[in-house]
Amino acid sequence: MFKVLIVDDEYYFRQALKVTLPWEESGFQIAGEAKNGEEALALLPEVEPDVVLVDINMPIMDGIEFIQNAKRREKETKFIILTGHSEFVYAKQAMQLGVNHYVLKPINEEDLQSALHDIKELILKERSERLQLENLKKQVKENLPVLKDRLLNEWLQGNGTLGATSAKERLEVLGIDLNSPYFAVVVIDIDSIEGVSSGEGKSNLALSIQDIAQEIIQNTFPYAYYYDHNDRLVMIVGSPDGSYDRIKALCEEIRLSVHQNMACTITVGIGSGYPGVDSISLSHKEALFALKHRFVSGGNQVIVHSMITESRMNVSLFSVEKRSSLLMCMRIGNLSETEEWLASFFQDVRTKNATMEMLLVAGLEILSTCIEFLAEASLTLEDVFQNEEQPDMLQYIQRMNTLSQLESGVSALILKVMTHTHGRKQNRAVKIIDEVKSYIRRHYIDEELGIEDIAKSVHMNYNHLCYVFKKETSLTINDYLTEFRIAKAKELFDQGEKIIQVVAIQVGYADANYFSKCFKKVIGITPSKYVNNSR
């Protein structure tokens, strides 16, 4: 229940107000009343109301003066002004003091209920936010690094729902010095690590790069950092005026220092600067896009997103239609058709006189399609290469110096992946067929045995199972089941059983007539003739 204090100099008005509304049903209770502001001010510490209904025009201390004094207590009390039309100027003055609502006299019940409902929702929202902040403060000491990463990740992914005020509070609680109106994102990624194999060695290397980056950038811009799921160092850089003129030069200094002092090189992607927390995710996407450009132009450089977009080529060698047709060839599994597709694609590329940069991009897009094909089969490149050395896709493509090398390298990889994947599918199909036959051998006596039951037993879709079984055996599952049951029936007849109804039931047929038709279709004669002939 939310506590309400009524402040009005008219006794009968106060009494009428107490019975006018269904207070408790609405979640409120009348906790006190006063006939002027001075009396109400004395009651505040005792009652601690959530909501005060206060008249403007009262003797001794009017509503405006009362609100001014009550606000000094720095409590979360909400105020609703009760005013007549002639006092409307004072009501506007009260609103400037932070009053939440005003209701004109004579009181309209719907207006008052609406104002109370709004204030109730506001109080609940503020309490929820306050509770979240208190819980955050409790967890800070033991979970500070995790909470920092979570907050920064929310911003970078565009999942944060906080306003500017709440964001500032969370930054202060987490000890992040990034109270800026403008933000840009810098992403630093290691190109290659020579002579470092252990995870600990790589971690130490990453920490050393972080130290270099922090030392160089900290005296110019406020920043916060974290490592994303790809172990890239992501820095959110603040600016008081939106100026990032020095950011590229500083990143060049970081890159050069790493190159000269460490056993690796780095590439730095820089997004544009934008106002507000909500724009951080946009700058982050731009920085990642800039970073990807090293696939074309190589690593060990600083790449600014705005410079890429200005010089980006509009030619697309590997269109959506081409990607779909290549994926279809790979799914079908016809190696010769896939070879023809690749030959045709590269021949078409030759006629367009594309630059080497665009060729490398096309090669990466083709290999990306190859990886998508593997993912559909729940495989990875590691599964394909197994004990062989798995190629690094970026280095694999960048080692190609001519179009012929690119064509032969990409084609060899695509065909290797197809051979492995479809060979595995064939082995899987054989195993599925064996499982189906085994299930039928164990359950053929069940007259209600259906393909749905068999499909569930091998964890496969009904239609796909029917397709695989027919393709591998040239029989439908129903035909195989019928032939198996009739073979078992024939064995029973050969062992001396003469009663057709008994045999039918023992091999899964409740209807002896239907059993006879199936028997004749498979064996060529009716069961009765078969029994007579075997005497």
Secondary structure, DSSP 8 states (H G I E B T S, - for coil): -EEEEEE-S-HHHHHHHHHHS-TGGGTEEEEEEESSHHHHHHHHHHH--SEEEEESS-SSS-HHHHHHHHHTT----EEEEEE-GGGHHHHHHHHHTT--EEEESS--HHHHHHHHHHHHHHHHHHHHHHHHHHHHHHHHHHHHHHHHHHHHHHHHHT-----HHHHHHHHHHTT-----SEEEEEEEEEEEESS--SHHHHHHHHHHHHHHHHHHHTTTS-EEEEE-TT--EEEEEEESSS--TTHHHHHHHHHHHHHHHSSEEEEEEE---EESGGGHHHHHHHHHHHHHTHHHH-SSSEEEHHHHHHH-----SS-HHHHHHHHHHHHHT-HHHHHHHHHHHHHHHHHHT--HHHHHHHHHHHHHHHHHHHHHTT--HHHHHTTS----HHHHHHT--SHHHHHHHHHHHHHHHHHHHHHHHHHHHHHHHHHHHHHHHHHTT-TT--HHHHHHHTT--HHHHHHHHHHHHSS-HHHHHHHHHHHHHHHHHHTT---HHHHHHHTT-S-HHHHHHHHHHHHSS-HHHHHHHT-
